Amino acid sequence: MGAIRFDKQDQVDKIQAGLLSGESIIAVYDGKGAATGFIGLTNRRVVLQDNSFVGKRAALTSVPYSKINAVSFVSDRSMLGKFSSSSSIALSVGGSTYEIEFRGEEKAKHAHDVILGLMS
């Protein structure tokens, strides 16, 4: 599978602790902004840490690739046509949308491409 791409070791450790049998980590990227702590990509699911809960609470949410309806690059209108230069992606899951802002365009593109490739 190759080396895990990541920003912070403690985030990798959190995902590592919850892996299922036969599951492996592809990447773990730190999110920018107040809501998303990080996004983890495994060979089976996307793991999102959501820090937006009241009372300094956070949720670790797992989304199987088969439940993702769409993955999008998010860009302001002035960048239309240059989506691959965006540093944000959005995941549509059922009636919910999760937006993740990455620390760099390359990380956003990698996450987008991994998710797109594993959706079924």
N, C-alpha and C positions, 0 to 999 in steps of 0.2 A: 504494500500500500504506500510506502514511502514515509518520509518524515512528516510529523504533525506541524502544520503552520499555526503559530499562535502569537499573541501579544503578551499575555501574562500567565505565568506558570500556575498561580492559584486558581485561575479559571479552568485550566486544563484539569487540575486536580479535582475540582468539583464535578466535572463531567465524568472523569475517569471513575470516580467513586460510584456513579450510578449506571455504569455500562451494563447492558444485558449480555447474556452469553452469545458469543460470536460477533459482538458489536465492536467497532473500532473507530477511533477519532480521526477525522480528516483535517479539521481546522477549528480553532477557537479564536474569535476576534473580539476585541474590546469595542464596545459601542460608545459613540459620543452622545452627549445630551443626558438629560435627567432620567428618562424612562428606561432605556435599555442598558443593562449592565454589560451583557455580552451575548454573542451568538455562537453556538457550537454546532458543528456539522459532523455527523457520524455517517457510517455507511447505511444506517437505518432511519435516521430522524434528524430534525433540526431541534436544538435545545436553546431556548431564549430565557435569559434572566431579565425579568421585568421589575424595575425598581419603583414603579409608579403607585404602589399601594399605600394607602393612608397609614400613618403611624410608623413610618420607617420600615415597613414590611416589604418583602420582595417575593416574587413567585418564580419558580423554575418551571417553565412550560415546555413540554415535549410535543412535537408535531411530526407524525410520520409523513414521509414524502408523499405517500399515496393520498393524503388528505389535503395537500396543497393544491389549490385551484389555479394559481398563477404566481409568477415571480416577476417583478418589474424593477427596472432602473427608475429612480425618482430624480427628477431634474427640474430646475426652474425653466420657465418657458423660453428663456433666451438661449438655452442649451439644446433645444429640440434638434434632433439629428446627431447629437453627440452623447447619446445615452451611456456609452461605454466609459465616458469620462466622469460619470456621476460617482459620488462616494456614498450614496444611499440606495437601498433596495427596499421593496415592499413585498410582503408575502400575503396572499389572500387565502384564508383558511375558513371555509364555511362562510359565516357572515362577518367575520373579523378580519382586520388588516393589521399586520405588524410591520412597522417601519423601523429599519435599522440604519443608522448613520455610522459609517466606518471611518477609521483613521487612515484614509488613503483610497484612491481610486482602484488600485491593483487588488486590494483586499475585497472591495465591493464586487469587482468583476469576477474574482475567484469564487466568492460565495454564490453569486448569481449563477455561474456556470455549473458549479457542483450541484446546486439545488435543481436547476433545469435538467441536468443529466440524470438525476435520481428520481425525479417525479414520474409517476406512472398513471 
